[in-house]
């Protein structure tokens, strides 16, 4: 079993002058923090709308979140 971090962000994208909500999944907290840092470094505004930790097998994660595998 693996713990995943499901997050919904609200992003105001400085480069493309757009605003949107973005749903994603991280396998590590460090990936989550890096995503936020990288967005801030390019001048985006980023807000966490929801954050949920969930435990699942790797197969369940692939089926549910990474359907292109």
C-alpha positions in Angstrom: 0.0 0.0 0.0 1.1 3.5 -0.8 -0.1 6.8 0.5 -1.0 9.4 -2.1 -1.7 13.1 -1.8 -4.7 14.3 -3.8 -4.7 18.0 -4.3 -6.8 20.6 -6.0 -5.0 23.9 -6.7 -6.3 27.2 -7.9 -3.6 28.7 -10.1 -3.3 32.2 -11.6 -0.8 31.6 -14.4 1.5 34.5 -15.0 3.0 33.3 -18.2 -0.3 32.4 -20.0 -2.4 35.1 -18.2 -5.0 32.5 -17.2 -6.7 31.3 -14.1 -7.8 27.7 -13.5 -8.3 24.9 -11.0 -5.9 21.9 -11.3 -6.4 18.4 -9.8 -3.3 16.2 -9.4 -1.8 13.4 -7.3 1.6 13.3 -5.7 3.3 10.2 -4.3 5.6 12.2 -2.0 5.3 15.3 0.1 8.5 16.6 -1.5 6.9 16.5 -5.0 3.9 18.5 -3.7 6.2 21.1 -2.2 8.4 21.2 -5.3 5.3 21.8 -7.5 4.3 24.8 -5.3 7.9 26.2 -5.3 8.2 25.9 -9.1 5.0 27.8 -9.6 5.9 30.5 -7.2 9.4 30.9 -8.9 7.8 31.6 -12.3 5.5 34.2 -10.7 2.3 32.2 -10.5 -0.1 32.6 -7.7 -1.1 29.2 -6.3 -3.6 28.2 -3.6 -4.5 24.8 -2.2 -8.2 24.3 -2.4 -8.3 20.8 -1.1 -5.7 18.2 0.1 -6.5 14.6 0.9 -4.3 11.7 1.7 -5.4 8.3 0.5 -3.9 4.8 0.8 -4.0 2.5 -2.2 -2.0 -0.1 -4.0 0.1 0.9 -7.0 -2.3 -0.8 -9.3 -5.2 1.1 -7.9 -3.3 4.3 -8.3 -2.5 3.6 -11.9 -6.1 2.6 -12.7 -7.6 5.6 -11.0 -5.2 8.4 -11.6 -2.8 7.4 -14.4 -5.1 5.9 -17.1 -2.5 6.6 -19.8 -0.1 3.9 -18.4 
